[in-house]
């Protein structure tokens, strides 16, 4: 069991227990977002300058052109007629900034988009390459991470994480689902697992989740190719790909139907749900941002009029990100 877990999203084999974070206050006195960041640090260690999760990534830039159907969904400024600038960060899983791109534990991959609006405001989307989340609630997610941190190779079975997975089928599905190595960050589909409420100019409300789909289709490496790739192959590849021409994605909204759970990110909605095209993301520029210590902050709850959070976990995630951000640049 341990061997199979080590080969999926959380790269247990790279974790050094010596990095475990000392609690500055009893966990019971900390907020859930603080406890979640502590738990991430307990699993992956403290790495100055790095995020507590998705520590290794690469920043690119481009444009977002709204589709004609976007305004029917929301009055949000970037979903009208004007093309806007976007900053995009692709990343690997784990809080280990040196994790090789071809490590089995580097998936699911992450994407974060920052839309820079004409009035100077910004709005973000955060997603990853697995359609679903390990748990339904932030409290359960904290317990998931604590179980990971409490489980080490050689522990008597069942380990803490095995016990957790045996009683949380969504988390077990997240951990054990195949996550093949992509050819490129630009050849993956990404999913926003949280639900948002969209309101158009006429007051019509739509509940939905984001999907970011590569126009060129998904492409993955064969198993025999993975070991031959370099530790930074995805970082290098996306830079070269962008220099050859725009890397394009379609942004869609998957629309909830009556009975769909809008407050449980661990449950993916059926694939046959209606999708509304919101626009095209065209990545046109590789940047010189460090792939381990860039200072960008993306917030799942950074929304603008016309979009509201509909899942309580969005607030917890948006509170945890600044905590992780502050710790990155705090002297150790």
C-alpha positions in Angstrom: 0.0 0.0 0.0 2.7 2.5 1.0 4.6 2.0 -2.3 1.5 2.8 -4.3 0.7 5.9 -2.3 4.3 7.1 -2.7 3.9 7.1 -6.4 0.9 9.5 -6.5 0.0 13.1 -5.7 2.0 13.6 -2.6 5.6 12.4 -3.2 6.0 10.9 0.2 9.3 9.4 -0.7 10.8 12.9 -0.9 9.6 14.1 2.5 12.2 14.6 5.2 10.7 14.4 8.7 13.5 16.6 10.0 11.7 19.5 8.3 8.6 19.2 10.4 7.3 22.6 11.7 7.2 23.4 15.4 3.8 24.7 16.4 4.0 28.2 17.8 0.7 27.8 19.5 -1.6 24.8 20.2 -3.4 23.8 17.1 -6.7 24.3 18.9 -5.9 28.0 19.1 -5.2 28.4 15.4 -7.7 28.9 12.6 -8.4 26.1 10.2 -6.4 27.9 7.4 -3.4 28.2 9.7 -3.7 24.5 10.7 -3.9 23.5 7.0 -0.7 25.4 6.2 1.0 23.9 9.3 -0.1 20.4 8.1 1.3 21.0 4.6 4.6 22.1 6.2 4.5 18.9 8.4 4.2 16.7 5.3 6.6 18.5 2.9 8.8 20.5 5.2 9.6 24.2 5.4 11.4 25.6 2.3 12.2 29.3 2.6 10.8 31.3 -0.3 8.5 28.4 -1.5 4.8 27.8 -1.3 3.5 25.2 1.2 2.0 23.4 -1.8 2.6 23.6 -5.6 6.0 25.0 -4.7 7.6 24.3 -8.0 6.1 26.2 -11.0 6.7 28.4 -13.9 5.1 31.8 -14.8 4.0 32.8 -18.3 1.8 35.6 -19.7 -0.8 36.1 -22.4 -4.3 37.3 -23.1 -7.9 36.3 -22.4 -10.4 37.0 -25.1 -14.0 36.5 -23.9 -16.4 34.5 -26.0 -19.7 36.0 -27.2 -21.5 33.6 -24.8 -19.6 34.8 -21.7 -21.7 37.9 -21.0 -24.9 35.8 -20.9 -23.4 34.1 -17.8 -21.9 37.0 -15.9 -21.6 40.8 -15.8 -17.9 40.4 -14.7 -15.7 42.9 -16.5 -13.4 40.2 -18.1 -16.4 38.3 -19.5 -17.6 41.2 -21.7 -16.1 42.3 -25.0 -12.6 43.5 -24.0 -9.5 41.4 -24.3 -7.4 41.4 -21.1 -3.9 40.5 -20.0 -3.4 37.3 -18.0 -0.6 36.0 -15.8 -0.5 32.2 -15.6 1.4 30.0 -13.3 1.7 26.2 -14.0 3.0 24.0 -11.2 3.7 20.6 -9.8 2.0 19.2 -6.7 3.7 19.1 -3.3 5.5 21.7 -1.2 8.9 20.4 -2.4 10.4 23.1 -4.7 13.0 20.7 -6.1 10.6 17.9 -7.0 11.5 16.6 -10.5 8.9 17.2 -13.2 9.0 13.4 -14.0 8.5 12.3 -10.4 5.3 10.2 -10.0 4.3 12.4 -7.1 4.3 15.7 -9.1 0.7 15.3 -10.1 -1.9 16.6 -10.2 -0.4 19.7 -11.9 -1.8 23.1 -11.0 -2.8 26.2 -12.9 -3.5 29.7 -11.6 -4.7 32.6 -13.7 -4.7 36.3 -12.8 -6.9 38.5 -15.0 -5.7 42.1 -15.1 -8.8 44.2 -15.7 -9.0 47.6 -17.5 -9.8 49.5 -14.2 -6.7 48.1 -12.5 -8.5 45.4 -10.5 -7.7 41.7 -10.7 -9.5 38.4 -10.4 -8.1 34.9 -10.2 -8.9 31.3 -11.1 -7.1 28.4 -9.4 -7.4 24.8 -10.6 -5.6 21.5 -11.0 -5.4 18.6 -13.4 -7.7 16.3 -11.5 -11.5 16.7 -11.6 -12.2 16.6 -7.9 -10.7 17.3 -4.4 -9.8 14.8 -1.7 -12.4 16.0 0.8 -15.7 17.7 1.1 -14.7 20.1 3.8 -11.7 22.1 5.0 -11.7 20.3 8.3 -11.5 16.9 6.6 -8.7 18.2 4.3 -6.7 19.2 7.4 -7.2 15.7 8.8 -6.1 14.2 5.5 -2.8 16.2 5.6 -2.3 15.3 9.3 -2.8 11.7 8.5 -0.2 12.0 5.7 2.3 13.7 8.0 1.8 11.0 10.7 2.5 8.2 8.3 6.1 7.1 7.5 7.6 4.2 5.6 7.8 1.2 7.9 5.0 2.2 10.2 2.8 -0.7 11.4 -0.2 -1.2 9.1 -2.8 0.2 8.8 -1.0 3.5 8.9 -2.8 6.8 9.7 -3.2 7.6 6.0 -4.5 4.1 5.2 -7.1 4.4 8.0 -8.1 7.8 6.6 -8.4 6.6 3.1 -10.4 3.5 4.1 -13.1 5.8 5.6 -12.9 8.6 3.0 -13.6 7.1 -0.5 -13.2 10.5 -2.3 -9.7 10.9 -0.8 -8.8 7.4 -1.8 -10.0 8.0 -5.3 -8.0 11.2 -5.5 -4.8 9.5 -4.3 -5.0 6.3 -6.3 -6.3 7.7 -9.6 -3.8 7.5 -12.5 -2.0 10.8 -13.1 0.2 10.2 -16.2 3.0 12.6 -16.9 2.0 15.2 -19.5 3.9 16.1 -22.6 3.5 19.7 -21.6 1.8 22.0 -19.1 0.0 23.1 -22.2 -1.3 19.7 -23.0 -3.4 19.2 -19.8 -7.0 19.9 -18.9 -7.4 21.7 -15.6 -10.5 21.9 -13.3 -11.7 24.4 -10.8 -13.1 22.1 -8.1 -15.1 24.8 -6.3 -18.5 26.2 -7.4 -19.1 29.9 -8.1 -22.4 31.8 -8.5 -22.4 33.8 -11.7 -24.9 36.7 -12.2 -25.4 38.4 -15.6 -26.6 42.0 -16.3 -30.2 40.9 -16.2 -29.9 39.3 -12.8 -30.0 35.7 -14.1 -28.0 33.4 -11.8 -25.9 30.3 -12.9 -23.9 28.0 -10.6 -20.9 26.4 -12.2 -17.3 25.2 -12.0 -14.4 26.2 -14.3 -12.8 23.9 -16.8 -9.7 25.0 -18.7 -9.2 22.7 -21.7 -6.2 22.7 -24.1 -7.2 23.5 -27.7 -4.6 21.1 -29.1 -6.0 18.3 -26.9 -4.5 16.4 -23.9 -1.2 14.6 -24.6 0.7 12.3 -22.2 4.1 10.6 -22.2 4.4 6.9 -22.6 5.6 5.1 -19.4 9.0 4.3 -21.0 9.5 8.0 -21.9 9.0 9.4 -18.4 12.3 8.2 -16.9 14.2 9.7 -19.8 12.9 13.2 -19.2 14.9 15.8 -17.3 13.9 17.0 -13.8 12.8 20.4 -15.3 11.4 19.1 -18.6 8.0 20.8 -18.1 9.5 24.1 -17.2 11.8 24.0 -20.2 9.2 22.7 -22.6 6.6 25.3 -21.9 9.1 28.1 -22.5 10.1 26.6 -25.8 6.5 25.9 -26.8 5.5 29.5 -26.1 8.4 30.8 -28.2 7.2 28.8 -31.2 3.7 30.3 -31.0 0.7 30.9 -28.7 -0.4 28.1 -26.4 -4.2 28.2 -26.2 -6.8 27.0 -23.8 -10.6 27.3 -23.9 -12.2 28.5 -20.6 -15.5 26.8 -20.0 -18.1 26.9 -17.2 -19.6 23.5 -16.4 -23.2 24.3 -15.3 -24.8 22.7 -12.2 -28.1 21.0 -12.6 -30.7 20.5 -9.8 -29.3 18.0 -7.3 -25.7 18.6 -8.0 -23.6 19.3 -4.9 -22.4 22.9 -5.2 -20.7 22.9 -1.7 -18.8 19.6 -2.0 -15.6 19.8 -4.2 -14.9 16.1 -3.7 -17.8 15.2 -6.0 -17.2 15.8 -9.7 -20.3 16.5 -11.7 -21.2 14.2 -14.6 -19.3 14.9 -17.8 -22.6 15.4 -19.7 -23.4 18.6 -17.8 -23.8 21.7 -20.0 -20.7 23.7 -20.7 -20.7 27.3 -21.7 -17.6 28.8 -23.4 -16.3 31.8 -21.5 -13.3 32.6 -23.7 -9.8 31.8 -25.0 -6.6 32.0 -23.1 -3.6 32.5 -25.4 -0.2 32.2 -23.7 2.3 34.2 -25.7 5.2 35.0 -23.4 7.6 33.1 -21.2 8.8 35.1 -18.2 12.0 35.3 -16.2 10.1 34.7 -12.9 11.8 32.1 -10.7 10.0 28.8 -10.8 10.5 28.3 -7.1 10.3 31.7 -5.4 8.1 34.0 -7.5 6.1 36.5 -5.4 2.8 36.2 -7.2 -0.2 35.5 -5.0 -3.3 33.8 -6.5 -6.5 33.7 -4.5 -9.4 31.3 -5.3 -11.8 33.9 -3.8 -10.5 36.9 -5.6 -13.7 37.7 -7.5 -15.3 40.7 -9.1 -18.9 41.8 -9.4 -20.9 39.2 -11.3 -19.1 36.3 -9.6 -19.5 35.1 -6.0 -18.2 32.1 -4.0 -20.8 29.3 -3.6 -18.7 26.8 -1.8 -17.6 27.5 1.8 -14.2 26.0 1.2 -13.3 28.9 -1.1 -13.1 31.2 1.9 -10.8 28.8 3.8 -8.5 28.4 0.7 -8.3 32.1 0.2 -7.4 32.6 3.8 -4.7 29.9 3.8 -2.9 31.2 0.7 -1.8 34.6 2.3 -0.6 32.7 5.4 1.6 30.5 3.2 2.7 33.6 1.3 3.7 35.5 4.4 5.7 32.5 5.7 7.6 32.2 2.4 9.3 35.6 2.9 9.6 35.5 6.7 13.2 35.1 8.0 13.6 31.6 9.3 
